[in-house]
Amino acid sequence: MASPESARESALRALIEIDEKDSYARQARNRILDSGDLALRDRAFCTELILGVTKHRKTIDHIIETFSTRPVRKMDPVTRNTLRLGVYQISYLERIPKHAAVSESVALAKKYAHIGSAGFVNAVLRSFLRKPDAIRFPDPVYDEVSYISLKYSHPEWLVSRWIKRFGDEETIRLCQANNEEAPLTVRTNTLKTTRDALVKELGLGGFEAHPSHLVDEGIEVRNTGNLFGHELYLKGMFFAQDIASMLVAHALAPEPNECVLDVAAAPGGKTTHIAQLMEDRGKIIACDAYDHRLEFIKSNLERLGISSVRPVLCDSRNLPEDIKAIEFDKVLLDAPCSGTGVLRRRADLRWQRTEEDLERLVVLQRELLESAAHQVKSGGVLVFSTCSIEPEENSELISDFVSEHPEFSVENVQPYLPVGFKTAFQEQGKPYVNTYPHIHRIDGFFIARLIRR
């Protein structure tokens, strides 16, 4: 069986790849784990280290620089990321003995760097253990943005935006929620089984499964183990999907034998949910601009046993003529977005997004929305959703669109949502849905439902 040290080594190699190549954290993790032979428990520990260090990187680097004679950016990648691993374990993993975090980090530096690096790592980490009170953060009274940014490891541009909208206390709660581990929820494939039956089967398989009180198909799985290698997954009994994401297909409210267009469909979570709600009867066209992403859709369709979906490779801003000729009953645009509602799931996203990205994404969203709107028949429905919590990508964009397109009106989405969600989170006076990780304990989503007169 692989030792705990090998989990740390794997994590270090992944962190160096993320650092030097600007790789996505989960993709780097997957490549490292696929190339190794870690036991299941060590794989979980390795994942925790990679995603935890990436998520808390700004705070960790601040701690390192409190005790280091060199700025973090001037360290070699091995030393820098070995220190990050050590500080993360000391600061965030109570179950790891502090002396073990130090000694294992020193061993990593000896193996992958040099003796001088090992001595430096040892000195910095032991100084941290001796004098934790030496760590200082900006005074929140005089510099609230820097304080929250450093204390809760978020970029200053996001913190500044959120303070203006939510205030200090709610911004802190949002940042704290983004730093928590997101629960794993799955959507029952109701074409093959029922939720009660699936909960029972998951229990028999050794998993702790709890039905969601918000969405009828949802199940939270709390000890995931090898969930995605289990026969229940391989036989297509469920699809991994957050509760907020499950709300989108319900907002569309597709019915059997309708004609539906999913404008930006990959990897297929909402597409396959639409097919379930339609009992796999009717026509669903699922578009995506990238071939490798379309393969995800095809793979999921096969695994889930769905035949009513036709995947199409295209840029949905310029749909193929045969699709343009169709008037659809329902159209879904789950738009590419900043992803600020899913930062707890995407450890690296907070460091990759910039404020300029918002402007670029809003232009793309508007172009896709214009194209999608052309395909909606008279009396048909257009649902627009994002996993962003920024108003420019959500309510402001929809407001601008409707003001320029009087043939569309915003309909109250609440009546179409599952009873459990409506009971828990009904927003008074708003026709659309906003969810937030720190309020609803699900991903941050925006959902609007429009009707073409």
PADO-755469 format. One record per residue (C-alpha): residue in one letter; x, y, z; residue number from 1. Coordinates in pm, 1 decimal, decimal comma, padded with zeros to 6 digits, always signed. Layout:
BEGIN
<A; <X; Y; Z>; NUM>
...
//
This chain:
BEGIN
<M; <+00000,0; +00000,0; +00000,0>; 1>
<A; <+00123,5; +00348,8; -00083,6>; 2>
<S; <+00254,7; +00549,9; +00210,9>; 3>
<P; <+00125,6; +00894,5; +00315,9>; 4>
<E; <+00452,3; +01037,9; +00183,9>; 5>
<S; <+00364,4; +00929,4; -00168,5>; 6>
<A; <+00037,6; +01121,8; -00144,5>; 7>
<R; <+00235,2; +01432,7; -00051,7>; 8>
<E; <+00481,6; +01371,7; -00334,8>; 9>
<S; <+00197,8; +01340,1; -00584,1>; 10>
<A; <+00041,8; +01658,5; -00450,2>; 11>
<L; <+00373,2; +01841,9; -00482,1>; 12>
<R; <+00413,8; +01736,0; -00845,6>; 13>
<A; <+00060,8; +01851,7; -00925,5>; 14>
<L; <+00110,9; +02186,1; -00750,3>; 15>
<I; <+00431,8; +02247,7; -00943,3>; 16>
<E; <+00246,1; +02178,0; -01268,2>; 17>
<I; <-00031,5; +02420,4; -01167,7>; 18>
<D; <+00230,9; +02678,1; -01070,6>; 19>
<E; <+00454,5; +02653,7; -01377,1>; 20>
<K; <+00204,3; +02569,2; -01651,5>; 21>
<D; <-00105,5; +02747,3; -01516,2>; 22>
<S; <-00285,3; +02410,9; -01538,6>; 23>
<Y; <-00634,6; +02356,5; -01405,2>; 24>
<A; <-00611,0; +02208,1; -01056,4>; 25>
<R; <-00843,5; +01912,5; -01113,4>; 26>
<Q; <-00685,4; +01827,4; -01449,0>; 27>
<A; <-00337,2; +01834,3; -01294,9>; 28>
<R; <-00466,6; +01619,2; -01009,6>; 29>
<N; <-00619,0; +01369,8; -01251,3>; 30>
<R; <-00298,7; +01342,7; -01456,7>; 31>
<I; <-00088,0; +01283,1; -01146,2>; 32>
<L; <-00324,7; +01026,3; -00998,8>; 33>
<D; <-00368,1; +00844,6; -01330,8>; 34>
<S; <+00009,0; +00811,3; -01364,2>; 35>
<G; <+00054,5; +00673,5; -01012,5>; 36>
<D; <-00070,8; +00387,2; -00801,9>; 37>
<L; <-00201,2; +00544,2; -00482,5>; 38>
<A; <-00442,0; +00359,3; -00257,5>; 39>
<L; <-00792,8; +00503,0; -00235,7>; 40>
<R; <-00728,8; +00674,0; +00099,2>; 41>
<D; <-00405,0; +00831,3; -00024,9>; 42>
<R; <-00577,3; +00950,9; -00342,7>; 43>
<A; <-00829,4; +01135,3; -00127,3>; 44>
<F; <-00550,8; +01289,5; +00084,0>; 45>
<C; <-00360,3; +01392,6; -00229,1>; 46>
<T; <-00672,4; +01558,1; -00370,9>; 47>
<E; <-00735,1; +01739,9; -00043,7>; 48>
<L; <-00379,6; +01877,3; -00047,2>; 49>
<I; <-00388,5; +01991,7; -00411,0>; 50>
<L; <-00727,0; +02163,5; -00394,4>; 51>
<G; <-00674,8; +02300,4; -00043,3>; 52>
<V; <-00339,4; +02459,7; -00120,7>; 53>
<T; <-00474,7; +02605,3; -00444,2>; 54>
<K; <-00784,2; +02747,3; -00277,3>; 55>
<H; <-00602,1; +02900,7; +00022,7>; 56>
<R; <-00290,6; +03003,0; -00168,6>; 57>
<K; <-00306,3; +03377,1; -00099,0>; 58>
<T; <-00336,9; +03329,1; +00277,5>; 59>
<I; <-00069,2; +03059,4; +00275,1>; 60>
<D; <+00176,0; +03280,9; +00084,5>; 61>
<H; <+00110,8; +03563,1; +00331,6>; 62>
<I; <+00199,6; +03328,9; +00619,1>; 63>
<I; <+00516,5; +03209,2; +00441,8>; 64>
<E; <+00635,1; +03564,4; +00377,8>; 65>
<T; <+00584,9; +03649,5; +00745,6>; 66>
<F; <+00867,6; +03407,7; +00832,2>; 67>
<S; <+01071,7; +03400,8; +00511,5>; 68>
<T; <+01362,9; +03620,8; +00409,6>; 69>
<R; <+01264,1; +03572,8; +00044,5>; 70>
<P; <+00937,2; +03662,8; -00134,1>; 71>
<V; <+00739,2; +03356,5; -00238,6>; 72>
<R; <+00754,0; +03455,5; -00606,3>; 73>
<K; <+01137,4; +03441,8; -00602,5>; 74>
<M; <+01157,4; +03087,7; -00463,3>; 75>
<D; <+01210,8; +02791,1; -00693,2>; 76>
<P; <+00888,7; +02596,1; -00764,2>; 77>
<V; <+00981,5; +02297,7; -00544,8>; 78>
<T; <+01065,8; +02507,4; -00239,6>; 79>
<R; <+00764,3; +02734,6; -00288,5>; 80>
<N; <+00513,1; +02452,4; -00317,0>; 81>
<T; <+00674,4; +02239,6; -00047,0>; 82>
<L; <+00632,0; +02532,5; +00190,7>; 83>
<R; <+00272,5; +02577,4; +00076,9>; 84>
<L; <+00202,0; +02212,0; +00151,9>; 85>
<G; <+00358,5; +02242,8; +00496,0>; 86>
<V; <+00173,1; +02561,7; +00590,1>; 87>
<Y; <-00155,9; +02422,4; +00460,6>; 88>
<Q; <-00128,5; +02110,8; +00676,2>; 89>
<I; <-00030,8; +02310,5; +00984,8>; 90>
<S; <-00301,0; +02574,2; +00937,8>; 91>
<Y; <-00596,4; +02382,7; +00797,1>; 92>
<L; <-00562,5; +02009,1; +00872,1>; 93>
<E; <-00604,4; +01954,0; +01244,3>; 94>
<R; <-00575,8; +01577,0; +01210,9>; 95>
<I; <-00216,5; +01604,3; +01082,2>; 96>
<P; <+00039,0; +01637,0; +01365,4>; 97>
<K; <+00231,2; +01961,0; +01318,7>; 98>
<H; <+00570,2; +01793,0; +01362,7>; 99>
<A; <+00475,2; +01544,7; +01087,7>; 100>
<A; <+00379,5; +01829,9; +00853,2>; 101>
<V; <+00723,6; +01984,8; +00907,7>; 102>
<S; <+00930,5; +01666,2; +00882,0>; 103>
<E; <+00749,5; +01541,7; +00570,2>; 104>
<S; <+00789,5; +01881,4; +00402,7>; 105>
<V; <+01161,6; +01880,2; +00478,5>; 106>
<A; <+01186,0; +01528,9; +00333,9>; 107>
<L; <+01013,1; +01646,3; +00014,8>; 108>
<A; <+01256,5; +01937,7; -00019,2>; 109>
<K; <+01554,2; +01703,6; +00025,1>; 110>
<K; <+01422,9; +01461,8; -00234,8>; 111>
<Y; <+01304,2; +01706,8; -00500,6>; 112>
<A; <+01523,9; +02014,7; -00444,3>; 113>
<H; <+01849,7; +02025,0; -00246,3>; 114>
<I; <+01990,3; +02030,4; +00105,7>; 115>
<G; <+01979,5; +02410,7; +00119,6>; 116>
<S; <+01612,3; +02409,5; +00031,5>; 117>
<A; <+01541,4; +02152,5; +00300,3>; 118>
<G; <+01711,0; +02370,9; +00562,5>; 119>
<F; <+01516,6; +02675,1; +00446,1>; 120>
<V; <+01182,7; +02488,0; +00454,8>; 121>
<N; <+01264,1; +02358,1; +00802,2>; 122>
<A; <+01351,4; +02707,2; +00930,0>; 123>
<V; <+01039,1; +02875,3; +00791,4>; 124>
<L; <+00796,9; +02608,6; +00915,4>; 125>
<R; <+00953,5; +02588,0; +01260,8>; 126>
<S; <+00942,6; +02966,5; +01292,2>; 127>
<F; <+00572,5; +02947,5; +01207,4>; 128>
<L; <+00517,8; +02685,1; +01477,9>; 129>
<R; <+00710,4; +02888,1; +01737,4>; 130>
<K; <+00558,3; +03228,6; +01665,1>; 131>
<P; <+00212,2; +03196,6; +01505,1>; 132>
<D; <+00113,1; +03525,7; +01668,2>; 133>
<A; <+00365,7; +03704,5; +01447,4>; 134>
<I; <+00123,8; +03677,5; +01153,4>; 135>
<R; <-00043,6; +04011,8; +01086,9>; 136>
<F; <-00331,6; +04103,0; +00858,2>; 137>
<P; <-00435,8; +04452,1; +00744,2>; 138>
<D; <-00665,3; +04643,9; +00979,6>; 139>
<P; <-01021,5; +04576,6; +00854,9>; 140>
<V; <-01130,1; +04921,7; +00973,3>; 141>
<Y; <-00888,5; +05098,9; +00737,2>; 142>
<D; <-00841,4; +04842,8; +00458,1>; 143>
<E; <-01134,1; +04603,4; +00449,9>; 144>
<V; <-01061,3; +04481,6; +00096,0>; 145>
<S; <-00700,4; +04378,2; +00169,2>; 146>
<Y; <-00800,1; +04225,8; +00502,4>; 147>
<I; <-01074,7; +04003,8; +00357,7>; 148>
<S; <-00865,7; +03920,9; +00050,1>; 149>
<L; <-00566,7; +03802,9; +00255,5>; 150>
<K; <-00758,1; +03645,8; +00543,6>; 151>
<Y; <-00997,2; +03447,1; +00322,7>; 152>
<S; <-00780,6; +03398,6; +00012,1>; 153>
<H; <-00981,5; +03573,7; -00259,8>; 154>
<P; <-00864,6; +03821,2; -00526,6>; 155>
<E; <-00907,3; +04184,5; -00429,3>; 156>
<W; <-01116,6; +04274,8; -00734,6>; 157>
<L; <-01384,0; +04021,6; -00636,0>; 158>
<V; <-01379,4; +04119,5; -00269,7>; 159>
<S; <-01417,2; +04484,7; -00362,8>; 160>
<R; <-01718,5; +04410,8; -00583,7>; 161>
<W; <-01888,1; +04199,5; -00320,9>; 162>
<I; <-01836,5; +04450,4; -00040,4>; 163>
<K; <-02016,1; +04713,6; -00249,7>; 164>
<R; <-02310,5; +04477,4; -00306,7>; 165>
<F; <-02329,8; +04273,9; +00011,9>; 166>
<G; <-02133,9; +04464,4; +00278,5>; 167>
<D; <-01839,1; +04340,4; +00486,0>; 168>
<E; <-02004,5; +04070,3; +00695,7>; 169>
<E; <-02189,1; +03899,5; +00412,2>; 170>
<T; <-01878,8; +03913,4; +00191,1>; 171>
<I; <-01683,8; +03734,2; +00463,0>; 172>
<R; <-01955,2; +03467,8; +00488,0>; 173>
<L; <-01948,5; +03422,9; +00110,1>; 174>
<C; <-01568,2; +03388,4; +00108,3>; 175>
<Q; <-01585,4; +03139,7; +00395,7>; 176>
<A; <-01845,7; +02933,3; +00207,0>; 177>
<N; <-01623,2; +02935,2; -00102,9>; 178>
<N; <-01339,7; +02794,3; +00108,6>; 179>
<E; <-01548,1; +02503,7; +00235,7>; 180>
<E; <-01558,7; +02166,6; +00063,8>; 181>
<A; <-01864,3; +02142,7; -00159,3>; 182>
<P; <-02090,5; +01842,8; -00095,9>; 183>
<L; <-02122,5; +01577,9; -00363,4>; 184>
<T; <-02476,6; +01552,1; -00493,6>; 185>
<V; <-02603,2; +01322,7; -00764,9>; 186>
<R; <-02917,1; +01327,5; -00978,3>; 187>
<T; <-03114,7; +01006,4; -00996,5>; 188>
<N; <-03159,5; +00880,5; -01352,0>; 189>
<T; <-03535,9; +00839,8; -01333,2>; 190>
<L; <-03536,2; +00667,4; -01671,2>; 191>
<K; <-03375,7; +00365,4; -01502,6>; 192>
<T; <-03463,3; +00378,8; -01133,1>; 193>
<T; <-03632,0; +00577,1; -00854,8>; 194>
<R; <-03461,1; +00791,6; -00597,0>; 195>
<D; <-03570,3; +00566,6; -00308,7>; 196>
<A; <-03435,0; +00261,2; -00487,4>; 197>
<L; <-03107,5; +00438,3; -00566,8>; 198>
<V; <-03062,1; +00555,7; -00207,0>; 199>
<K; <-03109,2; +00195,5; -00093,8>; 200>
<E; <-02865,0; +00059,2; -00352,6>; 201>
<L; <-02603,0; +00321,5; -00263,5>; 202>
<G; <-02640,9; +00224,1; +00102,2>; 203>
<L; <-02589,9; -00143,0; +00017,3>; 204>
<G; <-02278,3; -00036,0; -00175,6>; 205>
<G; <-02132,8; +00118,6; +00140,0>; 206>
<F; <-02213,7; +00481,8; +00062,2>; 207>
<E; <-02391,2; +00722,5; +00296,9>; 208>
<A; <-02672,0; +00861,3; +00079,6>; 209>
<H; <-02935,6; +01116,1; +00185,3>; 210>
<P; <-03228,6; +01239,2; -00026,0>; 211>
<S; <-03227,1; +01613,5; -00094,3>; 212>
<H; <-03515,7; +01810,1; +00056,4>; 213>
<L; <-03482,6; +02066,1; -00225,1>; 214>
<V; <-03499,8; +01864,2; -00548,2>; 215>
<D; <-03690,4; +01540,0; -00599,1>; 216>
<E; <-03413,0; +01366,2; -00794,6>; 217>
<G; <-03125,7; +01487,5; -00574,7>; 218>
<I; <-02915,2; +01275,2; -00338,5>; 219>
<E; <-02620,9; +01387,6; -00124,6>; 220>
<V; <-02345,4; +01127,0; -00094,2>; 221>
<R; <-02122,8; +01189,5; +00208,1>; 222>
<N; <-01860,8; +00914,0; +00190,9>; 223>
<T; <-01785,4; +00900,3; -00177,8>; 224>
<G; <-01504,3; +00642,4; -00185,3>; 225>
<N; <-01485,3; +00490,8; -00532,5>; 226>
<L; <-01833,4; +00615,8; -00625,9>; 227>
<F; <-01751,2; +00673,0; -00991,4>; 228>
<G; <-01602,2; +00328,2; -01031,8>; 229>
<H; <-01909,4; +00159,6; -00881,1>; 230>
<E; <-02143,3; -00040,9; -01101,1>; 231>
<L; <-02433,2; +00191,6; -01016,8>; 232>
<Y; <-02246,7; +00475,0; -01187,3>; 233>
<L; <-02121,7; +00262,3; -01475,3>; 234>
<K; <-02479,3; +00140,3; -01538,1>; 235>
<G; <-02601,7; +00499,1; -01559,6>; 236>
<M; <-02815,6; +00511,0; -01247,5>; 237>
<F; <-02707,6; +00867,0; -01160,6>; 238>
<F; <-02530,0; +01178,7; -01278,7>; 239>
<A; <-02310,1; +01399,3; -01054,7>; 240>
<Q; <-02472,0; +01743,5; -01041,7>; 241>
<D; <-02519,7; +02021,3; -00786,7>; 242>
<I; <-02870,2; +02093,1; -00658,4>; 243>
<A; <-02867,0; +02447,0; -00803,2>; 244>
<S; <-02781,7; +02306,9; -01145,6>; 245>
<M; <-03074,4; +02063,8; -01120,9>; 246>
<L; <-03313,0; +02357,7; -01084,6>; 247>
<V; <-03241,4; +02474,3; -01439,9>; 248>
<A; <-03415,6; +02189,6; -01624,4>; 249>
<H; <-03713,6; +02222,2; -01390,2>; 250>
<A; <-03732,8; +02593,2; -01475,5>; 251>
<L; <-03746,1; +02498,6; -01844,0>; 252>
<A; <-04027,8; +02250,5; -01764,3>; 253>
<P; <-03995,7; +02041,0; -02081,4>; 254>
<E; <-04270,9; +01792,4; -02160,7>; 255>
<P; <-04271,8; +01465,7; -02357,8>; 256>
<N; <-04274,4; +01501,7; -02736,7>; 257>
<E; <-04159,1; +01863,0; -02735,0>; 258>
<C; <-03873,3; +01999,9; -02945,0>; 259>
<V; <-03592,8; +02142,8; -02729,7>; 260>
<L; <-03265,5; +02321,5; -02806,8>; 261>
<D; <-02975,5; +02327,8; -02558,3>; 262>
<V; <-02746,7; +02600,4; -02687,6>; 263>
<A; <-02432,6; +02534,3; -02478,8>; 264>
<A; <-02479,9; +02177,5; -02365,5>; 265>
<A; <-02150,4; +02016,6; -02258,3>; 266>
<P; <-02083,8; +01815,3; -02050,7>; 267>
<G; <-02451,6; +01723,2; -02067,9>; 268>
<G; <-02586,3; +01747,3; -01713,1>; 269>
<K; <-02877,8; +01974,6; -01797,0>; 270>
<T; <-02930,0; +01811,4; -02138,3>; 271>
<T; <-02972,2; +01466,5; -01987,1>; 272>
<H; <-03194,2; +01606,4; -01710,1>; 273>
<I; <-03419,8; +01759,7; -01976,2>; 274>
<A; <-03437,4; +01419,2; -02144,6>; 275>
<Q; <-03539,4; +01259,5; -01814,1>; 276>
<L; <-03817,3; +01512,6; -01759,1>; 277>
<M; <-03936,6; +01441,1; -02115,4>; 278>
<E; <-03928,7; +01066,0; -02043,2>; 279>
<D; <-03677,4; +01039,8; -02332,5>; 280>
<R; <-03959,9; +01117,7; -02576,5>; 281>
<G; <-03929,9; +01405,0; -02822,1>; 282>
<K; <-03635,1; +01580,5; -02985,0>; 283>
<I; <-03345,4; +01751,5; -02806,9>; 284>
<I; <-03063,6; +01916,0; -03000,2>; 285>
<A; <-02753,7; +01968,3; -02786,1>; 286>
<C; <-02494,3; +02209,2; -02926,5>; 287>
<D; <-02136,1; +02275,0; -02824,3>; 288>
<A; <-01846,9; +02451,3; -02995,2>; 289>
<Y; <-01572,7; +02205,3; -02896,1>; 290>
<D; <-01539,9; +01849,8; -03016,7>; 291>
<H; <-01379,6; +01713,7; -02697,4>; 292>
<R; <-01664,9; +01861,2; -02491,2>; 293>
<L; <-01921,8; +01709,4; -02727,0>; 294>
<E; <-01763,5; +01371,7; -02657,7>; 295>
<F; <-01856,4; +01417,0; -02289,7>; 296>
<I; <-02219,9; +01456,6; -02394,0>; 297>
<K; <-02209,9; +01146,9; -02613,5>; 298>
<S; <-02046,5; +00941,5; -02339,1>; 299>
<N; <-02304,5; +01049,7; -02083,0>; 300>
<L; <-02594,3; +00982,2; -02320,8>; 301>
<E; <-02468,4; +00629,6; -02375,0>; 302>
<R; <-02411,0; +00562,2; -02005,3>; 303>
<L; <-02750,4; +00700,5; -01902,1>; 304>
<G; <-02933,0; +00520,5; -02184,1>; 305>
<I; <-03079,8; +00830,8; -02350,8>; 306>
<S; <-03177,0; +00828,0; -02718,0>; 307>
<S; <-03375,9; +01150,6; -02768,3>; 308>
<V; <-03069,2; +01381,6; -02784,8>; 309>
<R; <-02883,7; +01475,5; -03102,4>; 310>
<P; <-02538,8; +01625,4; -03025,7>; 311>
<V; <-02428,0; +01891,9; -03275,3>; 312>
<L; <-02082,0; +02045,3; -03308,3>; 313>
<C; <-02124,6; +02416,7; -03379,0>; 314>
<D; <-02077,5; +02770,4; -03251,9>; 315>
<S; <-02427,7; +02849,2; -03130,8>; 316>
<R; <-02386,6; +03214,8; -03227,2>; 317>
<N; <-02414,4; +03089,7; -03586,2>; 318>
<L; <-02629,9; +02777,7; -03584,8>; 319>
<P; <-02639,2; +02542,5; -03886,2>; 320>
<E; <-02915,7; +02617,2; -04136,9>; 321>
<D; <-03109,0; +02296,9; -04062,7>; 322>
<I; <-03132,1; +02396,3; -03695,3>; 323>
<K; <-03216,9; +02758,7; -03777,9>; 324>
<A; <-03515,8; +02627,2; -03973,5>; 325>
<I; <-03666,7; +02471,7; -03659,0>; 326>
<E; <-03895,2; +02658,9; -03421,0>; 327>
<F; <-03839,5; +02510,1; -03077,0>; 328>
<D; <-04091,1; +02472,6; -02794,9>; 329>
<K; <-03819,8; +02526,5; -02536,1>; 330>
<V; <-03466,3; +02667,7; -02559,3>; 331>
<L; <-03203,4; +02655,9; -02284,6>; 332>
<L; <-02899,4; +02880,6; -02272,6>; 333>
<D; <-02678,4; +02784,4; -01979,6>; 334>
<A; <-02426,4; +03049,5; -02072,9>; 335>
<P; <-02048,0; +03045,5; -02040,4>; 336>
<C; <-01977,7; +03274,7; -01744,9>; 337>
<S; <-01728,9; +03389,2; -01482,2>; 338>
<G; <-01820,5; +03097,2; -01254,2>; 339>
<T; <-01818,5; +03309,0; -00939,2>; 340>
<G; <-02100,2; +03094,9; -00800,4>; 341>
<V; <-01890,7; +02776,6; -00808,8>; 342>
<L; <-01560,0; +02892,0; -00657,9>; 343>
<R; <-01589,3; +02631,8; -00382,7>; 344>
<R; <-01581,1; +02360,1; -00653,1>; 345>
<R; <-01321,5; +02522,4; -00879,4>; 346>
<A; <-01021,0; +02580,6; -00654,2>; 347>
<D; <-00819,5; +02756,5; -00925,5>; 348>
<L; <-01092,4; +02968,1; -01084,0>; 349>
<R; <-01062,3; +03260,2; -00840,7>; 350>
<W; <-00699,9; +03309,7; -00952,4>; 351>
<Q; <-00773,4; +03272,6; -01323,9>; 352>
<R; <-01062,4; +03515,9; -01362,0>; 353>
<T; <-01008,8; +03890,9; -01399,5>; 354>
<E; <-01248,6; +04183,8; -01397,9>; 355>
<E; <-01184,2; +04223,9; -01771,3>; 356>
<D; <-01317,3; +03870,8; -01822,9>; 357>
<L; <-01660,5; +03990,3; -01710,7>; 358>
<E; <-01681,0; +04241,9; -01993,9>; 359>
<R; <-01574,0; +03982,4; -02250,3>; 360>
<L; <-01813,6; +03719,7; -02117,7>; 361>
<V; <-02112,8; +03954,5; -02116,5>; 362>
<V; <-02055,6; +04020,9; -02488,6>; 363>
<L; <-02045,0; +03645,7; -02557,5>; 364>
<Q; <-02354,6; +03582,6; -02344,5>; 365>
<R; <-02547,2; +03851,2; -02528,7>; 366>
<E; <-02450,2; +03707,8; -02868,8>; 367>
<L; <-02558,7; +03358,5; -02762,6>; 368>
<L; <-02883,4; +03494,7; -02617,7>; 369>
<E; <-02967,0; +03673,6; -02943,9>; 370>
<S; <-02908,5; +03352,2; -03138,7>; 371>
<A; <-03108,6; +03139,2; -02893,3>; 372>
<A; <-03400,6; +03383,5; -02895,1>; 373>
<H; <-03441,4; +03348,5; -03272,3>; 374>
<Q; <-03514,8; +02977,5; -03231,4>; 375>
<V; <-03804,8; +03012,7; -02984,8>; 376>
<K; <-04148,0; +02968,2; -03139,0>; 377>
<S; <-04438,5; +03198,5; -03057,1>; 378>
<G; <-04559,7; +03102,9; -02710,1>; 379>
<G; <-04235,3; +02915,4; -02648,9>; 380>
<V; <-03997,4; +02936,3; -02354,1>; 381>
<L; <-03637,3; +03055,4; -02327,8>; 382>
<V; <-03447,0; +02981,6; -02005,3>; 383>
<F; <-03121,5; +03166,4; -01939,1>; 384>
<S; <-02892,6; +03047,1; -01659,8>; 385>
<T; <-02539,0; +03096,7; -01533,9>; 386>
<C; <-02326,8; +02974,0; -01243,3>; 387>
<S; <-02230,1; +03336,3; -01176,8>; 388>
<I; <-02346,6; +03567,1; -00898,5>; 389>
<E; <-02248,9; +03887,0; -01084,1>; 390>
<P; <-02544,8; +04106,8; -01190,2>; 391>
<E; <-02385,7; +04210,2; -01522,4>; 392>
<E; <-02404,2; +03847,7; -01635,4>; 393>
<N; <-02750,9; +03790,7; -01493,2>; 394>
<S; <-03034,4; +04028,4; -01407,2>; 395>
<E; <-02881,6; +04329,5; -01583,1>; 396>
<L; <-02824,0; +04132,5; -01903,0>; 397>
<I; <-03180,5; +03996,1; -01901,9>; 398>
<S; <-03325,5; +04340,0; -01827,9>; 399>
<D; <-03135,0; +04492,0; -02121,9>; 400>
<F; <-03238,5; +04207,3; -02351,6>; 401>
<V; <-03610,5; +04231,1; -02269,2>; 402>
<S; <-03609,2; +04609,7; -02309,3>; 403>
<E; <-03476,3; +04563,0; -02664,1>; 404>
<H; <-03699,9; +04263,2; -02743,5>; 405>
<P; <-04060,8; +04345,5; -02654,4>; 406>
<E; <-04169,2; +04010,8; -02798,0>; 407>
<F; <-04016,8; +03850,3; -02487,4>; 408>
<S; <-04135,8; +03892,3; -02130,3>; 409>
<V; <-03989,4; +03761,1; -01804,1>; 410>
<E; <-04209,5; +03499,5; -01640,3>; 411>
<N; <-04194,7; +03409,4; -01272,2>; 412>
<V; <-03981,0; +03095,9; -01258,1>; 413>
<Q; <-04087,5; +02996,3; -00905,9>; 414>
<P; <-04401,3; +02793,8; -00998,2>; 415>
<Y; <-04191,1; +02560,9; -01211,9>; 416>
<L; <-03938,6; +02473,1; -00943,2>; 417>
<P; <-03958,2; +02169,5; -00711,4>; 418>
<V; <-04183,1; +02214,3; -00408,7>; 419>
<G; <-03895,3; +02164,4; -00164,9>; 420>
<F; <-03697,6; +02451,0; -00313,7>; 421>
<K; <-03996,9; +02685,1; -00333,3>; 422>
<T; <-04079,5; +02619,2; +00030,5>; 423>
<A; <-03725,9; +02686,5; +00149,0>; 424>
<F; <-03605,0; +02970,8; -00071,9>; 425>
<Q; <-03883,2; +03165,5; -00236,4>; 426>
<E; <-03764,6; +03517,6; -00317,6>; 427>
<Q; <-04042,1; +03771,7; -00277,2>; 428>
<G; <-04094,7; +04011,8; -00565,9>; 429>
<K; <-03837,5; +03856,8; -00799,0>; 430>
<P; <-03939,1; +03657,4; -01106,4>; 431>
<Y; <-03597,0; +03490,7; -01135,2>; 432>
<V; <-03385,3; +03276,5; -00903,7>; 433>
<N; <-03054,5; +03365,0; -00741,4>; 434>
<T; <-02884,0; +03106,4; -00522,1>; 435>
<Y; <-02572,9; +03165,5; -00309,7>; 436>
<P; <-02332,9; +02920,2; -00139,1>; 437>
<H; <-02329,9; +03113,9; +00188,8>; 438>
<I; <-02710,5; +03143,7; +00207,4>; 439>
<H; <-02852,3; +02831,3; +00044,6>; 440>
<R; <-02555,0; +02591,8; +00084,0>; 441>
<I; <-02575,6; +02508,5; -00286,2>; 442>
<D; <-02388,0; +02653,6; -00583,9>; 443>
<G; <-02444,4; +03014,2; -00684,4>; 444>
<F; <-02678,9; +03018,4; -00984,9>; 445>
<F; <-02900,5; +03259,5; -01173,9>; 446>
<I; <-03208,9; +03135,6; -01360,4>; 447>
<A; <-03452,1; +03342,6; -01567,7>; 448>
<R; <-03750,3; +03216,9; -01768,1>; 449>
<L; <-03871,6; +03417,7; -02068,3>; 450>
<I; <-04184,4; +03371,8; -02279,4>; 451>
<R; <-04211,2; +03469,0; -02645,7>; 452>
<R; <-04546,2; +03629,0; -02706,8>; 453>
//
